[in-house]
Amino acid sequence: MALWGTSPDAATNKPKWCPDDANSNYDVTTVFANQSGWVRRAGSAASGNGNTDADPEILVAIGGLAGATASTGLHHPTLTKFRVTSSVAHGTTGNIIFELTFDEQVKYVAGTAPRYSLSATAGGPVNADVTHIDGVALTNNLVGNTLRFTATSAQAATYSLANGVTMSNRTSLKDAVTGTSVEADQTTLTNAIKTAIGVTTIVIA
């Protein structure tokens, strides 16, 4: 098995030695592709440098990996991970929080926050909006590869991202390298993509 990949259609390209562990300093979600190759986010615990404005640490040097156009390199940002980070107490502020991670950086350009609609068997749908990127509160021209979505539930005990649901308001989210809007295909959660990135139901305590 190759230790990393470069396929524009794969959600498993990131270096295989990076653990899928939110509690690890070397967590895979801090890794993304830029024009230098596979890199680790500046300022992350494993980088040895708390300066978020520093150059990312290069893990695998591959020139042009992120792609200068929508048809070179990895072509466009691809979803690689889903995590629920909080799901407690019905009806309270921010009681459903989950994160979606891309293999490239995206930029938020002021507009309406990107959104996914959660589905449920009872209680009706719930909208989850982006509130942070890489842990920083959403603001114009913010760049990163992990989006935090926050919603407040109704009365249902479990919610899910249904097959085929697409991110709305995605025109405010751009490929940080090419400047083009993130495509519908890259944010539509088909069963195949959900399996690849680990989408599960969100259980409310």
Backbone as numpy.savetxt, mean C-alpha at the origin, in Angstrom:
# Nx Ny Nz CAx CAy CAz Cx Cy Cz
14.72 -20.71 -6.43 13.88 -19.52 -6.43 14.76 -18.27 -6.43
14.48 -17.36 -7.32 15.24 -16.12 -7.37 15.03 -15.33 -6.07
16.05 -14.58 -5.66 15.98 -13.84 -4.41 15.20 -12.54 -4.54
14.88 -12.14 -5.75 14.03 -10.98 -6.00 13.51 -11.08 -7.43
12.54 -10.25 -7.76 11.98 -10.30 -9.11 11.93 -8.94 -9.75
11.60 -8.93 -11.05 11.48 -7.68 -11.81 10.28 -7.70 -12.74
9.37 -8.67 -12.56 8.21 -8.77 -13.43 7.20 -7.68 -13.12
6.74 -6.94 -14.13 5.75 -5.88 -13.87 4.39 -6.42 -13.45
4.15 -7.71 -13.62 2.85 -8.29 -13.29 2.84 -9.06 -11.98
3.95 -9.06 -11.25 4.05 -9.87 -10.03 3.92 -9.03 -8.78
3.28 -9.60 -7.76 3.17 -8.94 -6.45 4.20 -9.48 -5.47
5.10 -10.34 -5.97 6.07 -11.01 -5.09 7.51 -10.73 -5.49
7.76 -9.58 -6.08 9.10 -9.24 -6.57 10.09 -8.85 -5.47
9.61 -8.33 -4.37 10.50 -7.77 -3.36 11.49 -8.81 -2.85
12.68 -8.38 -2.42 13.69 -9.33 -1.92 13.12 -10.30 -0.90
13.36 -11.59 -1.14 12.72 -12.64 -0.34 13.23 -12.71 1.09
14.39 -12.09 1.38 14.92 -12.16 2.73 14.26 -11.14 3.66
13.39 -10.29 3.16 12.71 -9.30 3.99 11.49 -9.97 4.65
11.42 -10.01 5.98 10.33 -10.72 6.65 8.99 -10.02 6.52
7.93 -10.80 6.47 6.57 -10.28 6.47 6.14 -10.20 7.93
6.62 -9.17 8.63 6.44 -9.07 10.07 6.40 -7.59 10.46
5.23 -7.12 10.86 5.07 -5.71 11.20 5.93 -5.31 12.39
6.36 -6.28 13.21 7.17 -5.98 14.39 8.66 -6.04 14.11
9.04 -6.38 12.89 10.46 -6.48 12.54 10.97 -5.16 11.98
12.20 -4.80 12.34 12.83 -3.61 11.76 13.03 -3.76 10.26
13.03 -5.00 9.78 13.32 -5.28 8.37 12.06 -5.65 7.59
10.91 -5.27 8.12 9.63 -5.63 7.52 9.57 -5.29 6.03
8.98 -6.19 5.26 8.94 -6.07 3.81 8.17 -4.82 3.33
7.28 -4.30 4.14 6.50 -3.14 3.68 7.34 -1.87 3.57
8.52 -1.85 4.18 9.40 -0.67 4.06 10.28 -0.73 2.82
10.11 -1.77 2.01 10.91 -1.96 0.80 10.08 -1.62 -0.43
10.68 -0.91 -1.37 10.00 -0.56 -2.61 11.02 -0.42 -3.73
10.52 -0.27 -4.95 11.40 -0.10 -6.11 11.47 1.37 -6.47
12.70 1.83 -6.76 12.85 3.15 -7.38 13.77 2.99 -8.58
14.30 4.07 -9.10 15.13 3.97 -10.30 16.54 3.43 -10.03
16.85 3.19 -8.74 18.14 2.60 -8.39 18.05 1.10 -8.16
16.84 0.61 -7.90 16.65 -0.81 -7.62 15.69 -1.03 -6.47
15.83 -2.16 -5.79 15.04 -2.42 -4.59 15.70 -1.70 -3.43
14.94 -0.86 -2.74 15.50 -0.03 -1.68 14.65 -0.13 -0.42
15.25 0.29 0.71 14.51 0.37 1.97 14.25 1.83 2.31
13.07 2.10 2.79 12.63 3.45 3.09 13.60 4.19 4.02
13.94 5.41 3.67 14.80 6.24 4.51 14.11 6.52 5.83
14.88 6.50 6.91 14.33 6.78 8.23 13.72 5.60 8.92
13.62 4.44 8.25 13.07 3.24 8.88 14.08 2.68 9.89
13.59 1.87 10.81 14.44 1.39 11.91 15.66 0.63 11.41
15.53 -0.09 10.28 16.64 -0.91 9.79 17.67 -0.11 9.00
17.34 1.13 8.66 18.24 1.90 7.80 19.44 2.44 8.54
19.35 2.51 9.88 20.45 3.06 10.66 20.53 4.57 10.58
19.49 5.19 10.02 19.47 6.63 9.85 18.04 7.11 10.03
17.80 7.93 11.04 16.46 8.39 11.33 15.99 9.53 10.45
16.82 9.94 9.50 16.49 11.06 8.63 15.61 10.56 7.49
14.34 10.93 7.50 13.42 10.47 6.46 13.70 11.14 5.12
14.52 12.19 5.10 14.87 12.86 3.85 16.16 12.34 3.24
16.77 11.35 3.90 18.00 10.76 3.37 17.67 9.90 2.15
18.72 9.51 1.41 18.51 8.59 0.30 18.14 7.21 0.85
17.20 6.51 0.19 16.86 5.15 0.63 18.08 4.23 0.53
18.11 3.22 1.38 19.20 2.23 1.36 18.97 1.28 0.18
19.95 1.14 -0.69 19.83 0.23 -1.83 20.10 -1.20 -1.39
19.14 -2.07 -1.58 19.28 -3.50 -1.24 19.72 -4.32 -2.44
19.17 -4.00 -3.61 19.52 -4.67 -4.86 19.61 -3.60 -5.94
20.78 -3.39 -6.49 20.95 -2.34 -7.51 20.45 -2.82 -8.87
19.40 -2.18 -9.37 18.84 -2.48 -10.69 18.44 -1.15 -11.32
19.22 -0.66 -12.23 18.95 0.63 -12.84 17.61 0.67 -13.56
16.83 1.73 -13.31 15.55 1.89 -13.99 14.47 0.94 -13.56
14.59 0.33 -12.38 13.64 -0.70 -11.96 12.20 -0.18 -11.90
12.00 1.00 -11.34 10.63 1.50 -11.19 10.01 1.89 -12.53
10.85 2.20 -13.52 10.33 2.51 -14.85 10.05 3.99 -15.04
10.66 4.57 -16.06 10.46 5.99 -16.34 9.16 6.26 -17.08
8.54 5.20 -17.61 7.26 5.32 -18.30 6.37 4.17 -17.85
5.13 4.19 -18.32 4.18 3.14 -17.96 4.44 1.83 -18.69
5.49 1.78 -19.51 5.80 0.54 -20.24 7.25 0.10 -20.05
7.95 0.69 -19.07 9.33 0.27 -18.78 9.43 -0.12 -17.32
10.48 -0.86 -16.97 10.67 -1.30 -15.60 9.46 -2.07 -15.08
9.03 -1.73 -13.87 7.86 -2.38 -13.27 6.54 -1.79 -13.78
6.63 -0.81 -14.68 5.47 -0.21 -15.36 4.67 0.73 -14.47
4.19 0.24 -13.33 3.30 1.03 -12.48 3.26 0.42 -11.09
2.86 1.17 -10.08 2.78 0.62 -8.72 1.82 -0.56 -8.63
2.26 -1.62 -7.98 1.46 -2.84 -7.81 1.28 -3.12 -6.33
0.08 -3.48 -5.93 -0.18 -3.82 -4.53 0.57 -5.09 -4.14
1.18 -5.06 -2.94 1.96 -6.22 -2.49 1.58 -6.72 -1.11
0.82 -5.92 -0.33 0.51 -6.35 1.04 -0.72 -5.66 1.58
-1.50 -6.40 2.37 -2.67 -5.88 3.09 -2.52 -6.26 4.55
-2.75 -5.29 5.45 -2.72 -5.59 6.88 -3.81 -4.81 7.61
-4.53 -5.49 8.50 -5.43 -4.81 9.42 -4.60 -4.41 10.63
-4.67 -3.13 11.02 -3.89 -2.68 12.17 -4.74 -2.37 13.39
-6.06 -2.14 13.19 -6.95 -1.86 14.32 -8.39 -2.15 13.91
-9.14 -2.79 14.80 -10.56 -3.06 14.53 -11.27 -3.29 15.86
-11.65 -2.20 16.52 -12.24 -2.31 17.85 -13.44 -1.37 18.02
-14.36 -1.73 18.91 -15.45 -0.90 19.41 -16.31 -0.27 18.32
-17.47 -0.86 18.10 -18.41 -0.37 17.08 -18.68 1.13 17.21
-18.68 1.79 16.06 -19.13 3.17 16.01 -18.17 4.22 16.54
-16.98 3.81 16.99 -16.03 4.78 17.50 -15.13 5.28 16.38
-14.49 6.41 16.59 -13.66 7.02 15.56 -12.47 6.13 15.22
-12.26 5.92 13.94 -11.08 5.17 13.49 -11.02 3.75 14.00
-12.18 3.06 14.08 -12.15 1.73 14.66 -11.82 0.62 13.65
-11.76 0.96 12.37 -11.27 0.01 11.37 -10.11 0.69 10.65
-8.93 0.18 10.84 -7.75 0.74 10.18 -7.00 -0.40 9.50
-6.73 -0.22 8.20 -5.93 -1.21 7.50 -4.96 -0.50 6.57
-3.92 -1.22 6.16 -2.89 -0.64 5.30 -2.71 -1.46 4.04
-2.51 -0.77 2.94 -2.19 -1.40 1.66 -0.84 -0.87 1.20
0.04 -1.79 0.83 1.41 -1.42 0.45 1.64 -1.70 -1.02
2.31 -0.77 -1.70 2.69 -0.91 -3.10 4.17 -1.29 -3.21
4.55 -1.76 -4.42 5.96 -2.06 -4.66 6.74 -0.84 -5.17
6.03 0.27 -5.40 6.67 1.53 -5.78 6.03 2.65 -4.97
6.67 3.79 -4.96 6.10 4.93 -4.25 5.00 5.60 -5.08
4.02 6.12 -4.35 2.95 6.91 -4.97 2.95 8.29 -4.33
2.35 9.25 -5.01 2.27 10.62 -4.50 0.81 11.05 -4.44
0.43 11.64 -3.31 -0.92 12.19 -3.17 -0.90 13.64 -3.64
-1.75 13.95 -4.61 -1.91 15.31 -5.11 -3.27 15.80 -4.65
-3.29 16.92 -3.97 -4.48 17.41 -3.28 -5.76 17.19 -4.08
-6.71 16.57 -3.43 -7.99 16.25 -4.02 -8.80 15.51 -2.98
-9.67 14.61 -3.41 -10.43 13.79 -2.47 -9.61 12.56 -2.12
-9.56 12.22 -0.85 -8.73 11.10 -0.41 -9.18 9.80 -1.08
-8.24 8.98 -1.54 -8.59 7.67 -2.09 -9.40 6.86 -1.09
-10.28 6.00 -1.60 -11.24 5.30 -0.74 -11.50 3.89 -1.24
-11.70 2.98 -0.28 -12.27 1.67 -0.56 -13.56 1.55 0.24
-14.53 0.83 -0.30 -15.76 0.58 0.41 -15.76 -0.85 0.94
-15.90 -0.98 2.25 -15.96 -2.30 2.88 -17.39 -2.82 2.79
-17.53 -4.11 2.61 -18.86 -4.70 2.55 -19.12 -5.54 3.79
-20.39 -5.75 4.10 -20.76 -6.53 5.27 -22.11 -7.18 5.02
-22.38 -8.28 5.72 -23.67 -8.95 5.61 -24.74 -8.20 6.38
-24.33 -7.38 7.34 -25.28 -6.56 8.10 -24.62 -5.21 8.37
-25.44 -4.19 8.47 -24.89 -2.88 8.80 -24.57 -2.02 7.62
-24.59 -2.57 6.42 -24.33 -1.77 5.23 -22.86 -1.51 5.00
-22.54 -0.95 3.84 -21.14 -0.70 3.50 -20.55 0.42 4.35
-19.23 0.39 4.49 -18.50 1.41 5.24 -17.37 1.91 4.37
-17.23 3.21 4.24 -16.15 3.79 3.45 -14.89 3.95 4.29
-13.77 3.49 3.73 -12.46 3.63 4.39 -11.60 4.54 3.53
-11.18 5.67 4.09 -10.43 6.69 3.37 -8.96 6.70 3.79
-8.08 7.08 2.86 -6.67 7.23 3.19 -6.48 8.40 4.13
-5.79 8.15 5.24 -5.50 9.21 6.21 -4.00 9.45 6.36
-3.18 8.45 6.00 -1.73 8.56 6.16 -1.02 7.83 5.01
0.18 8.26 4.70 1.08 7.53 3.81 2.40 7.36 4.53
2.85 6.12 4.65 4.07 5.80 5.41 4.02 6.39 6.82
2.82 6.40 7.42 2.67 6.86 8.79 2.58 8.37 8.96
2.62 9.11 7.87 2.55 10.57 7.92 1.16 11.01 7.49
0.55 11.94 8.23 -0.79 12.41 7.91 -0.87 12.95 6.50
-1.97 12.62 5.82 -2.14 12.96 4.41 -2.05 14.46 4.17
-1.20 14.85 3.24 -1.05 16.25 2.85 -0.61 16.30 1.40
-0.79 17.43 0.76 -0.46 17.56 -0.65 1.00 17.21 -0.94
1.22 16.43 -2.00 2.54 16.01 -2.48 3.25 15.03 -1.55
2.51 14.41 -0.63 3.10 13.39 0.23 3.42 12.14 -0.59
4.62 11.59 -0.39 5.09 10.44 -1.17 5.38 9.27 -0.24
5.03 8.07 -0.67 5.34 6.86 0.10 4.76 5.64 -0.58
4.91 4.47 0.07 4.42 3.25 -0.57 3.38 2.49 0.25
3.06 2.97 1.47 2.05 2.30 2.28 0.94 3.28 2.64
-0.28 2.96 2.23 -1.45 3.80 2.49 -2.23 3.26 3.68
-2.56 4.14 4.61 -3.38 3.77 5.76 -4.82 4.22 5.52
-5.76 3.28 5.58 -7.18 3.57 5.40 -7.88 3.48 6.76
-8.78 4.43 7.01 -9.49 4.46 8.29 -10.98 4.62 8.05
-11.78 3.87 8.80 -13.24 3.95 8.69 -13.87 3.72 10.05
-15.12 4.14 10.21 -15.90 3.86 11.41 -17.04 2.94 11.02
-17.18 1.83 11.72 -18.15 0.81 11.32 -19.55 1.13 11.83
-20.52 0.43 11.25 -21.87 0.43 11.79 -21.99 -0.76 12.74
-23.04 -1.57 12.59 -23.26 -2.61 13.59 -22.75 -3.99 13.21
-22.24 -4.17 12.01 -21.79 -5.50 11.59 -20.58 -5.95 12.38
-20.44 -7.26 12.53 -19.30 -7.80 13.28 -18.09 -8.02 12.39
-18.31 -8.25 11.10 -17.19 -8.44 10.19 -17.41 -7.66 8.90
-16.31 -7.21 8.34 -16.33 -6.49 7.06 -15.27 -7.10 6.16
-15.43 -6.91 4.87 -14.44 -7.42 3.93 -14.34 -6.50 2.72
-13.25 -6.64 2.00 -13.09 -5.97 0.72 -13.55 -6.97 -0.33
-14.69 -6.70 -0.93 -15.32 -7.66 -1.83 -14.49 -7.89 -3.09
-14.72 -9.02 -3.74 -14.06 -9.30 -5.01 -14.44 -8.24 -6.04
-13.44 -7.66 -6.67 -13.69 -6.70 -7.73 -13.85 -5.26 -7.28
-13.77 -4.99 -5.96 -13.91 -3.61 -5.51 -12.68 -2.81 -5.97
-12.91 -1.57 -6.41 -11.85 -0.71 -6.93 -11.70 0.54 -6.09
-10.48 1.01 -5.92 -10.24 2.24 -5.19 -10.90 3.41 -5.92
-11.69 4.18 -5.22 -12.27 5.39 -5.81 -11.38 6.59 -5.47
-11.59 7.69 -6.18 -10.80 8.91 -6.00 -9.30 8.67 -6.26
-9.00 7.69 -7.09 -7.59 7.34 -7.29 -6.85 8.34 -8.17
-7.55 9.26 -8.82 -6.85 10.25 -9.66 -6.00 11.19 -8.81
-6.26 11.24 -7.51 -5.42 12.05 -6.62 -4.17 11.30 -6.19
-4.03 10.06 -6.66 -2.87 9.24 -6.32 -2.07 9.00 -7.60
-0.81 9.44 -7.61 0.02 9.37 -8.80 1.20 8.41 -8.60
1.65 7.81 -9.69 2.92 7.09 -9.70 4.00 8.14 -9.43
4.79 7.97 -8.38 5.76 8.99 -8.00 6.86 9.18 -9.04
7.09 8.17 -9.89 8.14 8.28 -10.91 7.60 8.91 -12.19
6.48 8.39 -12.70 5.96 8.85 -13.99 4.99 10.03 -13.87
4.37 10.19 -12.69 3.40 11.26 -12.50 2.02 10.93 -13.02
1.83 9.74 -13.57 0.52 9.35 -14.07 -0.35 8.82 -12.93
-1.66 8.97 -13.07 -2.57 8.49 -12.04 -2.48 6.97 -11.92
-2.63 6.47 -10.72 -2.65 5.03 -10.50 -3.85 4.45 -11.24
-3.62 3.37 -11.99 -4.65 2.81 -12.84 -5.69 2.00 -12.05
-6.88 1.92 -12.62 -7.95 1.14 -11.99 -7.53 -0.31 -11.81
-6.87 -0.88 -12.83 -6.48 -2.29 -12.75 -5.55 -2.56 -11.56
-4.75 -1.57 -11.19 -3.78 -1.76 -10.12 -4.41 -1.63 -8.74
-5.64 -1.17 -8.67 -6.29 -1.02 -7.37 -7.58 -1.82 -7.27
-7.90 -2.59 -8.31 -9.09 -3.44 -8.28 -8.74 -4.75 -7.59
-9.42 -5.04 -6.49 -9.06 -6.19 -5.68 -9.81 -7.43 -6.14
-9.27 -8.05 -7.18 -9.81 -9.33 -7.64 -9.42 -10.41 -6.64
-10.05 -11.57 -6.74 -9.71 -12.66 -5.84 -8.25 -13.04 -5.95
-7.71 -13.00 -7.18 -6.29 -13.37 -7.37 -5.37 -12.38 -6.66
-5.65 -11.08 -6.79 -4.82 -10.08 -6.12 -4.97 -10.18 -4.61
-6.21 -10.39 -4.14 -6.42 -10.48 -2.70 -5.67 -11.67 -2.10
-5.63 -12.78 -2.84 -4.87 -13.94 -2.37 -3.38 -13.60 -2.30
-2.89 -12.90 -3.31 -1.46 -12.57 -3.38 -1.03 -11.63 -2.26
-1.91 -10.69 -1.86 -1.49 -9.69 -0.89 -2.06 -9.95 0.51
-2.86 -11.01 0.67 -3.30 -11.41 2.00 -4.52 -10.67 2.53
-5.46 -10.29 1.67 -6.68 -9.62 2.13 -7.57 -10.60 2.88
-8.02 -10.20 4.06 -8.90 -11.04 4.86 -10.08 -10.20 5.32
-11.02 -10.83 6.03 -12.10 -10.09 6.64 -11.57 -9.26 7.80
-12.29 -8.18 8.13 -11.93 -7.32 9.25 -12.94 -7.59 10.35
-12.49 -8.16 11.45 -13.38 -8.56 12.54 -13.40 -7.47 13.59
-14.59 -7.03 13.97 -14.76 -6.00 14.97 -14.93 -6.64 16.34
-14.12 -6.22 17.29 -14.18 -6.82 18.64 -15.46 -6.42 19.36
